[in-house]
Amino acid sequence: MQDLESCDALVVGGGVIGVCAAYYIAAAGATVTLVDRDEICSGCSYGNAGLIVPSHSIPLAAPGVLGKIPLWVLNPRSPFHIKPRLDLDLFRWLWRFAKDCGYQTAREAIPVIRDLTRASTALYHELASIEGFAFGYQKNGLLVIYASARGREEGRKQARWLQEFEIESVDLSPAGALEYSSTIRPTIAGGTYYPEDSHLIPSDFVRGLAKKAESMGVKIYPSTSVKSFRTTNETISAVITSRGEIRASNIVLASGSWSTALLQTLRVKLPVQPAKGYSVTVKAAPQMNVQTPLLLHEAKVAVTPMREVVRFAGTLELAGLDTSINHRRVNSLLRSSQDYVSGLENLRPLETWAGLRPCTPDGLPIIGRLKRFRNLIVATGHGMLGLTLGPITGKLVSQLVFGDPETFKTKALTPARFG
């Protein structure tokens, strides 16, 4: 097989993490090639809620979550669901997850996630100021609304905890929450507003940034799958793809939920589980008056305005590498949303989508070099914060490539934390 080419950095993955990495590496002056098994922004980066959320700084492995796992297994319609199956990697992941469901672990993770999300928000501001690069970026905050008194108390408790870490929020009565949108049902129990949050159109951002990267010299090869790696001592000397071999001084693995399968060809295991999420995109009819994104607390559904459409996104389903659409889950997503917002009865979906989010058991992404292969950088495991953390991850990866002092002490994010 002939060499396809040589470059300073090869990025594997064409989602938000991979594209941001390619952009920032190229901006620092290196030659970059990006490959993806499909098209740019064809996976989890395409149909997500489009939220940039410092308010989501509490990791999934939070106190009180452990006791809910039996309900997630037994109820296939719950917002979070674990599909029962004989899978040793899933059992290991759940065991690690259970170990991390404690106050101390969460208290250590919250400031890390908070600082990453804020740094990423600042980078989004910079990118939104680039002439000719429009991706629907708006900083309108996020309004969490509650259908029940119990849900509101849970939300208040979460908001108070975040305030300890200087994440601002405003507690709202039902009347106060209704001022944000006439779509909200007057029967809600109240709301919490997070002013730091923002939103955008995911596909416009990822595809637009990929074009910017190409204009900077990044070579992008879609429909190009990685078959294996050629190794020499502690170095990956070549990446064998469906188009040929690519030689690179640095390889960045940013393939989301498929990263673990590629790592296993190198006899490297990292605890990342794919978590399926769904979205339904509808035309923004006059009765759908949504300007500020909503989070429907008990239903775990996000409602995001995206120019002429509105997207409903939610659910977390640990079901392996399965991208099929379970219409029962989709119907449950829309049905539960009717408890919070009106005008959904006659809306016809423009698009129904499912994607896989790579989740680590401790709720923190994996960003760093592997000890075993010093020229391999892993950037995956962002869970439901992939879009939020895209730019800062790209920046950190660029600094790892060049050996620059890193913006963050990435010890908490390194692959080595899993042994």
C-alpha positions in Angstrom: 0.0 0.0 0.0 1.4 3.4 -1.0 1.7 6.3 1.4 -1.2 8.7 1.1 0.9 11.5 2.5 2.8 12.7 5.5 1.9 15.5 7.9 2.7 16.9 11.3 -0.7 15.8 12.8 -3.3 13.3 11.6 -6.7 13.8 13.2 -9.0 10.7 13.2 -12.6 11.9 13.6 -14.7 14.5 11.8 -17.1 15.6 14.6 -16.8 18.7 16.7 -13.8 17.5 18.7 -11.8 16.4 15.7 -12.6 19.4 13.6 -11.8 21.8 16.5 -8.5 20.0 17.0 -7.6 20.2 13.3 -8.5 23.9 13.2 -6.4 24.9 16.2 -3.4 22.7 15.3 -3.4 24.3 11.8 -3.8 27.8 13.3 -0.6 27.1 15.2 1.3 26.4 12.0 1.4 22.7 11.6 0.4 20.6 8.6 -2.8 18.6 9.3 -4.8 15.8 7.7 -8.2 14.8 9.0 -10.0 11.5 8.2 -13.5 10.3 9.1 -15.2 7.0 8.5 -18.2 8.9 7.3 -18.9 12.5 6.3 -17.9 15.6 8.4 -20.4 16.1 11.2 -22.3 12.9 10.5 -22.3 11.4 14.0 -23.1 12.7 17.5 -22.1 16.3 16.5 -25.0 16.6 14.0 -28.3 16.2 15.8 -27.5 17.3 19.4 -29.2 20.0 21.4 -26.7 22.7 20.5 -26.2 23.9 24.0 -23.0 25.4 25.5 -23.6 24.8 29.2 -21.5 25.8 32.2 -24.6 25.0 34.1 -23.9 21.3 33.4 -20.7 21.2 35.5 -22.0 18.5 37.8 -20.8 15.2 36.4 -23.1 12.3 35.5 -21.6 10.3 38.3 -23.2 12.6 40.9 -24.3 11.8 44.5 -27.7 10.1 44.5 -27.4 8.7 41.0 -26.3 5.3 42.0 -29.6 4.3 43.6 -31.4 5.1 40.3 -29.5 2.5 38.2 -32.0 -0.3 38.9 -34.8 1.9 37.6 -32.8 2.8 34.5 -32.4 -1.0 33.8 -36.0 -1.9 34.4 -37.8 1.0 32.7 -37.0 1.2 29.0 -39.0 4.5 28.8 -37.0 6.3 31.5 -34.9 9.3 30.4 -31.8 7.3 31.3 -31.8 3.6 30.3 -29.3 0.8 30.5 -30.1 -2.0 28.0 -29.5 -5.3 29.8 -26.8 -7.3 28.0 -23.9 -9.6 28.6 -21.0 -7.2 28.1 -18.0 -7.3 30.3 -16.8 -3.8 29.4 -20.2 -2.5 30.4 -20.0 -4.2 33.8 -16.6 -2.8 34.3 -17.8 0.7 33.3 -20.7 0.5 35.7 -18.4 -0.7 38.5 -16.2 2.3 38.0 -19.2 4.6 37.7 -20.6 3.3 41.0 -17.2 4.1 42.7 -17.3 7.6 41.4 -20.9 8.4 42.6 -19.8 10.4 45.7 -19.7 14.0 46.9 -15.9 14.2 47.1 -15.4 12.9 43.5 -18.1 15.3 42.2 -16.6 18.3 44.1 -13.3 17.6 42.5 -14.8 17.3 39.0 -17.1 20.4 39.1 -14.4 23.1 39.0 -12.6 21.2 36.2 -15.7 21.0 34.1 -16.7 24.6 35.0 -13.3 26.0 33.9 -13.3 24.0 30.7 -16.8 25.1 29.8 -16.0 28.8 30.5 -12.8 28.6 28.4 -14.8 27.0 25.6 -17.4 29.7 25.8 -14.7 32.3 25.4 -13.4 30.5 22.3 -16.9 30.3 20.8 -17.1 34.1 21.2 -13.9 34.5 19.3 -15.0 32.1 16.5 -18.4 33.8 16.2 -16.6 37.1 15.5 -14.9 35.6 12.4 -16.3 37.3 9.3 -18.5 35.1 7.2 -18.7 32.3 9.8 -22.3 32.3 11.1 -23.5 29.3 13.1 -26.5 30.7 15.0 -24.5 31.5 18.1 -26.6 33.2 20.8 -26.0 33.8 24.5 -29.6 33.8 25.8 -28.9 31.6 28.8 -30.8 28.4 29.7 -34.1 28.1 31.5 -34.7 24.9 33.5 -38.4 24.3 34.2 -40.0 21.9 36.6 -43.3 20.0 36.3 -43.5 19.1 40.0 -42.7 20.5 43.4 -40.3 17.7 44.0 -38.5 18.4 40.7 -38.3 22.1 41.6 -36.7 21.2 45.0 -34.2 19.0 43.2 -33.4 21.8 40.8 -33.0 24.3 43.6 -30.6 22.0 45.4 -28.5 21.6 42.3 -28.5 25.3 41.7 -27.3 26.0 45.3 -24.5 23.5 44.9 -23.4 25.1 41.6 -23.5 28.5 43.3 -20.8 27.3 45.7 -18.6 27.0 42.6 -19.6 30.5 41.4 -22.0 29.4 38.7 -24.8 32.0 38.8 -28.5 31.1 38.6 -31.8 32.8 39.3 -34.7 31.0 41.0 -38.0 31.7 39.4 -41.6 31.4 40.4 -44.0 29.8 37.9 -45.1 33.4 36.9 -41.4 34.4 36.5 -40.6 31.4 34.3 -43.6 32.1 32.1 -42.2 35.5 31.2 -39.6 33.8 29.1 -42.0 32.1 26.7 -45.7 31.9 26.1 -45.1 28.3 25.1 -44.5 27.2 28.7 -47.6 25.7 30.4 -48.9 27.7 33.4 -49.1 24.5 35.4 -45.3 24.3 35.8 -43.9 24.4 39.4 -41.2 27.1 38.6 -37.8 27.4 37.0 -34.1 28.2 37.3 -32.4 30.5 34.8 -28.7 30.1 34.1 -27.4 33.3 32.4 -23.9 31.9 31.4 -25.3 29.4 29.0 -25.6 29.8 25.2 -26.6 27.8 22.1 -25.8 27.4 18.4 -26.6 25.2 15.4 -24.3 22.2 15.6 -24.1 21.3 12.0 -23.5 24.9 10.9 -20.6 25.2 13.4 -18.8 21.9 12.7 -19.1 22.0 8.9 -18.4 25.8 8.8 -15.2 25.3 10.9 -14.1 22.4 8.7 -14.3 24.7 5.7 -12.2 27.3 7.6 -9.7 24.6 8.5 -9.5 23.6 4.8 -8.8 27.2 3.8 -5.9 27.1 6.3 -4.4 24.1 4.5 -6.0 21.1 6.4 -6.6 18.1 4.1 -9.9 16.5 4.8 -10.7 13.0 3.7 -14.3 11.8 4.4 -15.4 8.2 3.9 -11.9 7.1 5.0 -11.8 4.5 7.7 -8.8 3.6 9.8 -8.0 -0.1 9.5 -5.0 -0.5 11.7 -1.8 1.1 13.0 1.8 0.3 12.2 4.0 0.6 15.3 7.7 0.9 16.0 8.8 0.6 19.6 6.6 3.2 21.5 5.7 5.1 18.3 2.9 4.8 15.8 4.9 5.0 12.5 1.9 4.9 10.2 -1.9 4.8 10.1 -3.4 2.4 7.6 -6.6 3.7 6.1 -9.0 2.6 3.4 -7.2 5.1 1.1 -3.7 4.2 2.0 -1.0 4.8 4.7 -0.6 8.2 6.4 2.5 9.0 8.3 2.3 11.7 11.0 4.4 13.0 13.8 1.3 13.1 16.0 -1.9 11.1 15.8 -5.1 12.6 17.4 -7.8 10.0 18.1 -11.1 11.9 18.3 -13.6 9.3 17.0 -16.0 9.6 19.8 -17.7 6.3 20.7 -15.6 4.5 18.1 -12.3 5.5 19.6 -12.3 2.5 22.0 -12.5 0.0 19.1 -9.5 1.6 17.4 -7.6 1.7 20.6 -8.2 -2.0 21.1 -6.3 -2.7 17.9 -3.3 -1.3 19.8 -4.2 -3.4 22.9 -5.2 -0.3 24.8 -8.4 -0.2 26.8 -10.2 2.9 28.1 -13.6 2.8 29.9 -15.8 4.7 27.4 -19.4 3.6 26.8 -21.6 4.9 23.9 -24.7 6.5 25.2 -27.4 6.9 22.7 -29.3 10.2 22.5 -32.3 11.2 20.3 -33.6 14.4 18.9 -36.7 15.5 17.0 -36.5 18.7 14.9 -39.7 20.5 14.1 -40.6 23.6 12.1 -40.8 26.7 14.4 -44.6 27.3 14.1 -46.0 30.5 15.5 -47.3 28.7 18.6 -43.7 27.5 19.4 -42.5 30.8 21.0 -39.0 29.7 22.2 -36.2 32.2 22.3 -34.4 31.0 25.3 -33.5 27.3 25.3 -35.4 25.2 27.8 -34.5 22.2 29.8 -37.4 20.1 31.0 -36.1 18.9 34.3 -37.9 15.6 35.1 -38.2 14.6 31.4 -34.5 15.4 30.8 -35.4 17.0 27.4 -33.7 20.1 26.0 -35.7 22.4 23.7 -33.5 24.6 21.5 -34.5 27.3 19.0 -32.4 27.1 15.8 -33.5 29.8 13.4 -36.5 28.4 11.6 -36.7 25.1 13.6 -36.9 24.0 17.2 -35.1 20.9 18.3 -36.2 18.5 21.1 -33.2 16.4 22.4 -32.8 14.0 25.2 -32.5 10.5 26.7 -29.3 8.6 27.5 -29.4 5.0 26.6 -26.4 2.6 27.2 -27.0 0.2 24.4 -23.7 -0.4 22.8 -22.7 0.8 19.3 -26.3 0.8 18.2 -27.5 3.8 16.2 -30.9 2.5 15.3 -33.9 4.7 16.2 -36.3 3.3 18.8 -39.5 5.1 18.0 -41.0 4.2 21.4 -38.2 6.2 23.0 -38.8 9.1 20.5 -42.5 9.1 21.2 -41.8 9.1 24.9 -39.5 12.1 24.5 -42.2 14.2 22.7 -45.0 13.0 25.0 -43.2 13.9 28.2 -42.4 17.4 26.7 -46.2 18.1 26.6 -46.2 18.4 30.4 -44.1 21.5 30.1 -44.8 23.2 26.8 -47.9 23.6 24.7 -48.4 23.5 20.9 -46.9 20.1 20.3 -50.0 18.3 19.4 -50.1 19.0 15.7 -46.4 19.5 14.9 -44.9 17.2 12.4 -41.2 16.3 12.8 -38.9 17.4 10.0 -36.2 15.0 11.2 -35.7 12.3 13.8 -32.2 11.5 14.8 -30.1 9.3 17.1 -26.4 9.6 17.9 -23.9 8.0 20.3 -22.2 10.1 23.0 -18.9 8.7 24.4 -19.2 8.6 28.3 -16.5 8.0 30.9 -17.5 6.6 34.3 -16.2 9.7 36.1 -17.9 12.2 33.8 -14.7 13.9 32.7 -13.3 13.7 29.1 -10.1 12.0 28.2 -7.6 14.4 26.8 -3.9 13.5 26.7 -1.1 11.4 25.4 -0.9 7.7 25.9 2.2 6.5 27.8 2.5 3.4 25.7 2.5 5.3 22.4 3.9 8.8 23.0 2.8 10.3 19.6 -0.8 9.3 20.1 -3.2 11.8 21.7 -6.6 10.7 22.8 -9.5 13.2 22.8 -12.8 11.5 23.6 -15.2 10.7 26.5 -17.0 14.1 26.5 -20.4 12.5 27.1 -23.2 15.1 26.7 -20.7 18.0 26.7 -19.0 17.3 23.4 -20.3 20.4 21.7 -19.8 22.5 24.8 -16.1 21.4 25.1 -15.2 21.3 21.4 -13.1 24.4 21.1 -11.2 24.1 24.4 -10.5 20.4 23.6 -9.1 21.5 20.2 -7.0 24.1 21.9 -5.6 21.7 24.5 -4.8 19.1 21.8 -3.0 21.7 19.8 -0.9 22.6 22.9 -0.1 18.9 23.4 1.0 18.6 19.8 3.4 21.5 20.1 4.5 20.8 23.7 3.3 24.3 24.8 2.4 25.0 28.4 -1.2 23.8 28.7 -4.0 26.2 29.5 -5.2 23.7 32.1 -3.5 21.2 34.3 -4.8 18.2 32.4 -3.9 15.6 35.1 -7.6 15.1 35.8 -8.2 14.4 32.1 -5.3 12.2 31.3 -5.9 8.6 30.1 -3.5 7.5 32.8 -6.1 8.1 35.5 -7.7 4.8 34.4 -4.4 2.9 34.8 
